[in-house]
Amino acid sequence: MSTPAAAPALFEIFKIISPDGKNSVDLTDGQFRVTSFDIFENILSPHITGETIIVSSMGAAVSPDDPQQRVMGLYSGLPIRSGSKLLVKIKPSLGKTIDYAQESDDFKELYVTRTNNTIKDPTTEIITLSFTSKIGFLNETTRVAKRYEGRISDSIDSILKDKLKLDNSQVQVTATSNSKSFLGNQKRPLDLIVELASQAVPNNTKNPGFVCYESIGKFNFTSLDELINREPEFTYNYNSDLRSTEELGNEENNFKLATFDVTRDQDLLKQIRSGVYASKNIFFNPLKYSFTEIDISVDAGKLFNDKSFSSLGKKDKVPGILDSDLKKGNKFHRIQTKVIDNGIQKEKVTPDDKNNDPELYLAAAATRYNLLFSQVIKSTIPCNTDLNAGSNIKLLIESTSDRKELGPDETASGKYIIWGLRHHFSGQTSVTSMILIRDSYGLHFTKTS
C-alpha cells in the first residue's frame, strides 16, 4: 500500500534570533535550509514541543563577538543556543496556517530549549533544535503562592490568566461542578493544574477526569466527557483504494489512512488491577478520627455501567469470569485510600466539612482514565493542521470479509480521540502522525447530555 502525503508545505517565514536578540538569520535570505520541522501536541502534555533540523554553510552568519568579523556557520556565528527564538509561519496544503512569527506577541513565537545534535565538517553544519512555546518557559519560572476558593474551573482560569498571562482568546476551560479551596504552595502553575485535573467533575455529568494541554494557539482544560461527546471533526477511510503519492490532486486521498496499527487493546488483568470493574475506597477523616469504606462495582450499576457514563463505542458487557466472581461477593479488586480534606474555607471547620469530597471523583476518575486509554492505535495521514490533540475523528475501516460491499468493519470503525499528534514538514512532503485512543468498540456510541 502506498503512503499518502500532502504536498510540501510552504515556509512563508522562518527566522532564527540569537538569545540576546541582537543577531538573526532568515530562511528567505538563503542563510540556511530547513530539512525538517516537527511540532507535537499531546493531551497529557501541558505545552507543545517540537524539533527542527537545519543545515547551514560556513558563510551563514557574522558573529558579533568575533574581532575578525568572520562569516561562519550558525552554531558559532549567530550563535544558536538555548533561549534562541524561532519565528515560523507555515502554510500547509490542507488546514490552517501555523503562525508563530508574530514578534508583537511573544506567545506567538517559539523558543529553543536545547541543541540536541550538531554535526560539523569544514564547510557545513547540521543542527537539531528542540523548542517549545512561551507557556513551557513561563511554567519553569513562575510559582503559585495565592489561596484559591470556589469552583475548580474558575481557579484554573485565574491561574492561567494571572500566572501564565494568557487572555480569553488563548484559553478554553470546561466548567466544573465541584469546588476546592487550596493554597498554591509555591508549585509551578502547570504542575498544580495537572494535579487538579484528576479531581475535577464536569457540570453536565458525574464523570470526573480532566486533561490540560496546549494545542497550537490554545490552552485547554477539558473534561474527558467533553472530548468523548464531541461530534467527529473529520471522517477518514482505511481501505485498499489508497492512491499513490503521485495523485496528490485527488482530494479523497487527503482523508485516507496510510496505516492503522493497533499497539494496545483491552488488557483485562490491567483493568482489573486499576479498579475498572470494582474497587474499595477508604476515606480517613482527621477531625472525626474515623474511616469510611465505600465499595463500588459494575454489578451495582456503577463505574462504566452507570447510565451517565459516556463512551466512544458500544459498552462491552462484563466478562463472564468477572461477572460470576462479583456475584459470589468479591466486590473489590483495587483498594484506594484518601485523607478527607476538611477545608480551609471557613474560620471554624467542622468534622462534617469536606473540601472537594474525594467520594465524588476517586473511584470513577481511575476508571475513566484507564478505560479511555485502553485501546491505542497509531496512524499516518496527509498533513491536516485543522486536527489537534483532543480532536474527535471518525474512522471507517475496511472489512476483511468477502462481502466488502456491505460496509466497513462494524467493530474497528467508529469514533476515536487523538491522544497525540506530530505535524511533520519537509522539503518533499508533509504528513500528520497520530496516536488514537478509545474506550470501546464499534460505530454506535453512548453520549451523555
Protein Blocks (a to p, Z undefined) as FASTA:
>chain_A
ZZddddddddfbacdddfkopaccdfklopaccfbdcddddfkbcbdcddddddddfklb
ccfklmnlpacdfklmmpccehiacddddddfbdcddddfbfkbmklcccdfbdfbdcdd
fkbccdddddddfklmmmmmpccfbdcedjfklmmmmmmmmmnopafklpccdddfbdcd
ddfklpafklmmmmmmmmpccfkbcbecidddddehiacdddfklmmmpccfbdcdddfk
bccfklmmlmklmmccfbdcdfbdcdfklmmmnommoccdddddfklopacdddddfklo
pajlpfklccfbdcddddfklmmmmmnopabfbdcdddddebjkbfbdcfkbcghiaklm
mmmmmmmmmmmmmpccdddddddfkbcehiacddddddfbfblmnopcfklgccdddfbd
cddddfkbccdddddddfbecjbdcddZZ
